[in-house]
Amino acid sequence: MLFFRLIKNPYFMIGFLFLFGMFGGSLVYYWITGDQIPEVGLLKDESGEYMSPPYSPIEFPPLGTDNFGHNVFYLMLAGAKYTIGAAMIIAFMRVIPSVLIGLGIHFYLNKIKRVLASIVDASNYFPTTLLAFLLMNWVMFDGPLMNPDNFPYSFQDKVVIYIVILVAISIPSVSLLFANEIETVMKKEFIQSSRVLGAQKFHFIRNHIRPFIVPQIYLVLIREFIASMLLISHLGVLGIFIGGNKLAQDVFNNPNFVSLSHEWSGSLGSWWEFLWTTYPWIAFIPVVFFTLTILAGKSMLVGLTKELEKNHAPQQPVKEKEIGVTSDENLFEFARGEKIS
């Protein structure tokens, strides 16, 4: 069974334990503390003079603080569930409807499939990050900034808009991917035999397409999760955060845009400007967490691919053992020791 083989696969388990360890740890932190982030006051250096935040990991281990004096480790922990959870939801909402749309394209829109493929291929040349930014810039950034008191969308509304847009911009290409996979299955020889016997569409889907498509669904889910994490990080650099942002003042009354949910893309966007200061390390912390999460997803993908390939590995032919014929007349003897003349 695939489930038990995946448990024994080191690639899959390393990625799984990291990914769901971060997600589960973030949920536990929320249940215990309500996502309250500890704040660190002013620290003194060796000479007794006060230092200003952000503090480096050496000055305040393990990950230092941000410019508001917040403990970065707990910021990353609190934001993990929102970032990883959003990527999971986006991946599922991209893949599951795309399977149904792919079936519809193959069975009902096959005549215009080439036209649809041309449109989707042409749209792929437009950068996905830029398209998402243009669609969400007013809702997530300009609108709340220009009219904060009368802005019509709440935090929950902006989260839904964020997820829906990231799902919608990828469904056409993923749907076409599954339509092509279904077409490949329907060209196999046993499909022709089923047609001769009078099989209907539901029979094809249940007995012939499903065994081939289900493993592909698992693979595409992980790939879309990785793609979603990359897109979320890119949007964070452009100032588009999950659920929007707000303008806050740090300990020295400097205005900064911060995420409403402490998710990683908000931290990345808020701290990106520190790359050009004497605190460049703080901008790399969310980058490292994004990188580790993407590598964990890639590790799961490698492990799953290896196990699925074993199902289709060619079987080794059984070597027939040669049976030798002996002519030794003394090999068999009668019980009485008599010979037949």
RODO-2510 file (C-alpha; in nm, 4 decimals, decimal comma):
residues 341
     n   res          X          Y          Z
     1     m     0,0000     0,0000     0,0000
     2     l     0,1279     0,3453    -0,0950
     3     f     0,0684     0,4956     0,2503
     4     f     0,2925     0,2455     0,4298
     5     r     0,5629     0,2734     0,1640
     6     l     0,5664     0,6524     0,2030
     7     i     0,6149     0,6170     0,5788
     8     k     0,9303     0,4163     0,5108
     9     n     1,0573     0,6588     0,2449
    10     p     1,3170     0,8952     0,4027
    11     y     1,2732     1,1716     0,1424
    12     f     0,8989     1,1919     0,1952
    13     m     0,9159     1,1678     0,5736
    14     i     1,1851     1,4373     0,6124
    15     g     0,9747     1,6850     0,4167
    16     f     0,6508     1,5764     0,5832
    17     l     0,7867     1,6047     0,9380
    18     f     0,9302     1,9522     0,8783
    19     l     0,6231     2,0847     0,6992
    20     f     0,3582     1,9565     0,9350
    21     g     0,5843     2,0060     1,2359
    22     m     0,5957     2,3785     1,1582
    23     f     0,2229     2,3899     1,0871
    24     g     0,1292     2,1913     1,3972
    25     g     0,3699     2,3847     1,6192
    26     s     0,2157     2,7109     1,5005
    27     l    -0,1338     2,5847     1,5848
    28     v    -0,0213     2,4765     1,9327
    29     y     0,1376     2,8190     1,9883
    30     y    -0,1926     2,9838     1,8929
    31     w    -0,3920     2,7643     2,1325
    32     i    -0,1528     2,8369     2,4194
    33     t    -0,0763     3,2074     2,3736
    34     g    -0,3330     3,3372     2,1240
    35     d    -0,0453     3,4423     1,8932
    36     q     0,0852     3,6975     2,1418
    37     i     0,4377     3,7926     2,0344
    38     p     0,6815     3,8725     2,3188
    39     e     0,8372     4,2178     2,2998
    40     v     1,1936     4,2871     2,4046
    41     g     1,2820     4,6176     2,5665
    42     l     1,5993     4,8161     2,5186
    43     l     1,9159     4,6142     2,5750
    44     k     2,2566     4,7367     2,6847
    45     d     2,5857     4,6519     2,5217
    46     e     2,9088     4,5599     2,7019
    47     s     2,9844     4,9248     2,7750
    48     g     2,6433     4,9776     2,9353
    49     e     2,4987     5,1884     2,6541
    50     y     2,1511     5,1212     2,5213
    51     m     2,1169     4,9487     2,1858
    52     s     1,8313     5,0029     1,9432
    53     p     1,6341     4,7200     1,7848
    54     p     1,6438     4,5182     1,5708
    55     y     1,8744     4,2963     1,7741
    56     s     2,0840     4,0370     1,5978
    57     p     2,0635     3,6632     1,6760
    58     i     2,3898     3,7015     1,8687
    59     e     2,2517     3,9820     2,0841
    60     f     1,9163     3,8100     2,1391
    61     p     1,9164     3,4408     2,0397
    62     p     1,7930     3,2430     1,8609
    63     l     1,6770     3,4742     1,5770
    64     g     1,6944     3,8233     1,7264
    65     t     1,4144     4,0824     1,7086
    66     d     1,2565     4,3059     1,4474
    67     n     1,2507     4,6861     1,4545
    68     f     0,9439     4,6752     1,6823
    69     g     1,1292     4,4676     1,9414
    70     h     0,9264     4,1541     1,8631
    71     n     1,0924     3,8168     1,9072
    72     v     1,1522     3,6979     1,5500
    73     f     1,1406     3,3286     1,6421
    74     y     0,7852     3,3599     1,7725
    75     l     0,6901     3,5783     1,4761
    76     m     0,7975     3,3015     1,2381
    77     l     0,6244     3,0378     1,4492
    78     a     0,2980     3,2329     1,4681
    79     g     0,2983     3,3071     1,0955
    80     a     0,3709     2,9501     0,9847
    81     k     0,0088     2,8326     1,0014
    82     y    -0,1151     3,1232     0,7910
    83     t     0,1554     3,0918     0,5255
    84     i     0,1631     2,7122     0,4981
    85     g    -0,2128     2,6869     0,5476
    86     a    -0,2836     2,9396     0,2729
    87     a    -0,0518     2,7559     0,0328
    88     m    -0,2247     2,4243     0,1125
    89     i    -0,5713     2,5703     0,0558
    90     i    -0,4626     2,7339    -0,2696
    91     a    -0,3092     2,4059    -0,3920
    92     f    -0,6241     2,2046    -0,3146
    93     m    -0,8535     2,4650    -0,4699
    94     r    -0,6398     2,4701    -0,7828
    95     v    -0,6173     2,0942    -0,8320
    96     i    -0,9561     1,9472    -0,7349
    97     p    -1,1722     2,1734    -0,9597
    98     s    -0,9119     2,1412    -1,2362
    99     v    -0,9621     1,7631    -1,2452
   100     l    -1,3357     1,8099    -1,3027
   101     i    -1,2770     2,0843    -1,5592
   102     g    -1,0207     1,8634    -1,7345
   103     l    -1,2774     1,5835    -1,7601
   104     g    -1,5300     1,8301    -1,9018
   105     i    -1,2805     1,9596    -2,1577
   106     h    -1,1972     1,6088    -2,2790
   107     f    -1,5497     1,4679    -2,2992
   108     y    -1,7508     1,7766    -2,3960
   109     l    -1,5141     2,0462    -2,5302
   110     n    -1,2599     1,8340    -2,7126
   111     k    -1,3341     2,0070    -3,0432
   112     i    -1,2187     2,3439    -2,9118
   113     k    -0,9417     2,2059    -2,6912
   114     r    -0,6728     2,3252    -2,9316
   115     v    -0,8115     2,6797    -2,9159
   116     l    -0,8214     2,6681    -2,5354
   117     a    -0,4650     2,5367    -2,5264
   118     s    -0,3455     2,8234    -2,7476
   119     i    -0,5094     3,0818    -2,5218
   120     v    -0,3658     2,9256    -2,2050
   121     d    -0,0178     2,8935    -2,3558
   122     a    -0,0238     3,2575    -2,4645
   123     s    -0,1341     3,3732    -2,1190
   124     n     0,1534     3,1840    -1,9574
   125     y     0,3957     3,4384    -2,1035
   126     f     0,2508     3,7064    -1,8754
   127     p     0,4222     3,6895    -1,5328
   128     t     0,1900     3,5336    -1,2760
   129     t     0,3286     3,7481    -0,9951
   130     l     0,2639     4,0705    -1,1851
   131     l    -0,0896     3,9613    -1,2762
   132     a    -0,1715     3,8808    -0,9125
   133     f    -0,0194     4,2117    -0,8014
   134     l    -0,2293     4,4136    -1,0472
   135     l    -0,5483     4,2348    -0,9428
   136     m    -0,4904     4,2767    -0,5683
   137     n    -0,3010     4,6031    -0,5340
   138     w    -0,6052     4,8228    -0,4683
   139     v    -0,7781     4,5803    -0,2298
   140     m    -0,4671     4,4928    -0,0303
   141     f    -0,2642     4,8143    -0,0381
   142     d    -0,3932     5,1307    -0,2066
   143     g    -0,7545     5,1120    -0,0884
   144     p    -0,6878     5,0725     0,2866
   145     l    -0,4104     5,3333     0,2682
   146     m    -0,6200     5,6006     0,0961
   147     n    -0,9439     5,5453     0,2864
   148     p    -0,8720     5,3468     0,6043
   149     d    -1,1907     5,4452     0,7905
   150     n    -1,4452     5,3656     0,5191
   151     f    -1,2715     5,0805     0,3395
   152     p    -1,5446     4,8219     0,2643
   153     y    -1,3440     4,4994     0,3003
   154     s    -1,2579     4,3341     0,6314
   155     f    -0,9574     4,1156     0,7096
   156     q    -1,1566     3,7986     0,6307
   157     d    -1,2770     3,9466     0,3012
   158     k    -0,9226     4,0263     0,1953
   159     v    -0,8027     3,6753     0,2840
   160     v    -1,0787     3,5270     0,0664
   161     i    -0,9986     3,7657    -0,2203
   162     y    -0,6280     3,6808    -0,1916
   163     i    -0,6905     3,3052    -0,2094
   164     v    -0,9525     3,3266    -0,4862
   165     i    -0,7251     3,5321    -0,7121
   166     l    -0,4249     3,3032    -0,6630
   167     v    -0,6486     3,0046    -0,7377
   168     a    -0,8184     3,1572    -1,0416
   169     i    -0,5000     3,2578    -1,2230
   170     s    -0,3715     2,8978    -1,2257
   171     i    -0,6862     2,6908    -1,2840
   172     p    -0,6760     2,7236    -1,6682
   173     s    -0,3252     2,5800    -1,7012
   174     v    -0,3816     2,3051    -1,4422
   175     s    -0,7144     2,2091    -1,6031
   176     l    -0,5480     2,1783    -1,9411
   177     l    -0,2754     1,9652    -1,7822
   178     f    -0,5324     1,7137    -1,6557
   179     a    -0,7193     1,7228    -1,9878
   180     n    -0,3975     1,6190    -2,1627
   181     e    -0,3379     1,3415    -1,9080
   182     i    -0,6914     1,2109    -1,9599
   183     e    -0,6439     1,2182    -2,3368
   184     t    -0,3258     1,0131    -2,2993
   185     v    -0,5117     0,7508    -2,0963
   186     m    -0,8003     0,7377    -2,3433
   187     k    -0,5595     0,6530    -2,6278
   188     k    -0,4454     0,3286    -2,4653
   189     e    -0,5370    -0,0032    -2,6255
   190     f    -0,7597    -0,1327    -2,3472
   191     i    -0,9826     0,1745    -2,3880
   192     q    -1,0640     0,0648    -2,7432
   193     s    -1,1575    -0,2781    -2,6143
   194     s    -1,3915    -0,1221    -2,3571
   195     r    -1,5537     0,0905    -2,6280
   196     v    -1,6209    -0,2201    -2,8369
   197     l    -1,7890    -0,3780    -2,5337
   198     g    -2,0151    -0,0729    -2,4954
   199     a    -1,8543     0,1072    -2,1989
   200     q    -1,9923     0,4525    -2,1141
   201     k    -1,8192     0,7679    -1,9877
   202     f    -1,8796     0,6928    -1,6202
   203     h    -1,7278     0,3472    -1,6664
   204     f    -1,4180     0,5005    -1,8273
   205     i    -1,3784     0,7527    -1,5461
   206     r    -1,4288     0,5067    -1,2620
   207     n    -1,2389     0,2030    -1,3927
   208     h    -0,9804     0,3345    -1,6386
   209     i    -0,9089     0,7044    -1,5852
   210     r    -0,9175     0,7112    -1,2047
   211     p    -0,6283     0,4632    -1,1457
   212     f    -0,4027     0,6743    -1,3700
   213     i    -0,5156     1,0208    -1,2615
   214     v    -0,5175     0,9755    -0,8812
   215     p    -0,1344     0,9392    -0,8582
   216     q    -0,1011     1,2453    -1,0813
   217     i    -0,3307     1,4393    -0,8475
   218     y    -0,0946     1,3678    -0,5564
   219     l     0,2052     1,4907    -0,7552
   220     v     0,0325     1,8036    -0,8867
   221     l    -0,0910     1,8912    -0,5361
   222     i     0,2650     1,9062    -0,4049
   223     r     0,3863     2,0959    -0,7119
   224     e     0,1098     2,3531    -0,6748
   225     f     0,1916     2,3886    -0,3055
   226     i     0,5521     2,4722    -0,3973
   227     a     0,4368     2,7145    -0,6684
   228     s     0,1978     2,8810    -0,4226
   229     m     0,4752     2,9306    -0,1674
   230     l     0,6930     3,0945    -0,4325
   231     l     0,4102     3,3216    -0,5459
   232     i     0,3248     3,4212    -0,1875
   233     s     0,6883     3,5156    -0,1227
   234     h     0,7094     3,7226    -0,4425
   235     l     0,3910     3,9107    -0,3566
   236     g     0,5302     3,9819    -0,0105
   237     v     0,8271     4,1631    -0,1630
   238     l     0,5792     4,3726    -0,3647
   239     g     0,3869     4,4645    -0,0487
   240     i     0,0878     4,2327    -0,1000
   241     f     0,0337     4,0427     0,2258
   242     i    -0,2184     3,7715     0,3153
   243     g    -0,5136     3,9611     0,4612
   244     g    -0,3605     4,3015     0,3905
   245     n    -0,1395     4,5280     0,6011
   246     k    -0,1509     4,8193     0,8387
   247     l     0,0695     5,1174     0,9130
   248     a     0,2395     5,0891     1,2526
   249     q     0,5156     5,2762     1,4348
   250     d     0,8204     5,1047     1,5756
   251     v     0,9898     5,1820     1,9082
   252     f     1,1402     5,4994     1,7601
   253     n     0,8105     5,6182     1,6021
   254     n     0,9171     5,5292     1,2480
   255     p     0,6160     5,4267     1,0316
   256     n     0,6244     5,0781     0,8779
   257     f     0,3776     4,8539     0,6982
   258     v     0,3247     4,5267     0,8846
   259     s     0,1152     4,2176     0,8203
   260     l    -0,2116     4,1760     1,0076
   261     s    -0,1481     3,8041     1,0642
   262     h     0,2333     3,7844     1,1072
   263     e     0,2535     3,5563     0,8011
   264     w     0,5925     3,5154     0,6380
   265     s     0,5339     3,7180     0,3216
   266     g     0,4392     4,0149     0,5402
   267     s     0,7620     3,9786     0,7357
   268     l     0,9570     3,9484     0,4118
   269     g     0,7974     4,2612     0,2672
   270     s     0,8349     4,4599     0,5896
   271     w     1,1992     4,3644     0,6385
   272     w     1,3110     4,3764     0,2752
   273     e     1,4393     4,7323     0,3143
   274     f     1,6847     4,6148     0,5826
   275     l     1,8988     4,4591     0,3089
   276     w     2,0444     4,8057     0,2486
   277     t     2,1089     4,8842     0,6144
   278     t     2,3427     4,7577     0,8834
   279     y     2,0845     4,4863     0,9670
   280     p     2,0757     4,2784     0,6442
   281     w     2,0398     3,9502     0,8352
   282     i     1,6786     4,0236     0,9343
   283     a     1,5589     4,0171     0,5715
   284     f     1,7082     3,6710     0,5196
   285     i     1,5161     3,5074     0,8069
   286     p     1,1802     3,4779     0,6224
   287     v     1,3724     3,3876     0,3072
   288     v     1,5286     3,0946     0,4933
   289     f     1,1895     2,9782     0,6225
   290     f     1,0370     3,0011     0,2755
   291     t     1,3338     2,8114     0,1327
   292     l     1,3192     2,5340     0,3921
   293     t     0,9446     2,4918     0,3411
   294     i     0,9829     2,4734    -0,0365
   295     l     1,2676     2,2226     0,0007
   296     a     1,0464     2,0175     0,2339
   297     g     0,7769     2,0112    -0,0335
   298     k     1,0361     1,9146    -0,2938
   299     s     1,1608     1,6336    -0,0701
   300     m     0,8046     1,5015    -0,0359
   301     l     0,7655     1,5211    -0,4128
   302     v     1,0855     1,3231    -0,4729
   303     g     0,9831     1,0551    -0,2236
   304     l     0,6326     1,0253    -0,3677
   305     t     0,7684     1,0067    -0,7229
   306     k     1,0069     0,7255    -0,6287
   307     e     0,7268     0,5219    -0,4711
   308     l     0,4923     0,5750    -0,7649
   309     e     0,7650     0,4704    -1,0085
   310     k     0,7944     0,1397    -0,8249
   311     n     0,4344     0,0622    -0,9205
   312     h     0,5223     0,0949    -1,2890
   313     a     0,8685    -0,0618    -1,2738
   314     p     0,9060    -0,3502    -1,5221
   315     q     0,9044    -0,6877    -1,3559
   316     q     1,2123    -0,9026    -1,3847
   317     p     1,1500    -1,2174    -1,5890
   318     v     1,1589    -1,5399    -1,3930
   319     k     1,4472    -1,7587    -1,4966
   320     e     1,3457    -2,1150    -1,5654
   321     k     1,5549    -2,3681    -1,3856
   322     e     1,6977    -2,6282    -1,6169
   323     i     1,5962    -2,9819    -1,5264
   324     g     1,8789    -3,2220    -1,5841
   325     v     1,8160    -3,5798    -1,7002
   326     t     2,0342    -3,8477    -1,5489
   327     s     2,1126    -4,1858    -1,6964
   328     d     2,2459    -4,3428    -1,3803
   329     e     2,0802    -4,6830    -1,3585
   330     n     2,1686    -4,7170    -0,9880
   331     l     1,9802    -4,4020    -0,8883
   332     f     1,6643    -4,6015    -0,8087
   333     e     1,6524    -4,9423    -0,6417
   334     f     1,3687    -5,1750    -0,5608
   335     a     1,2904    -5,2452    -0,1986
   336     r     1,3799    -5,6122    -0,2347
   337     g     1,6875    -5,5380    -0,4379
   338     e     1,5583    -5,7433    -0,7344
   339     k     1,6194    -5,6473    -1,0930
   340     i     1,3715    -5,6849    -1,3721
   341     s     1,5137    -5,8886    -1,6557
***
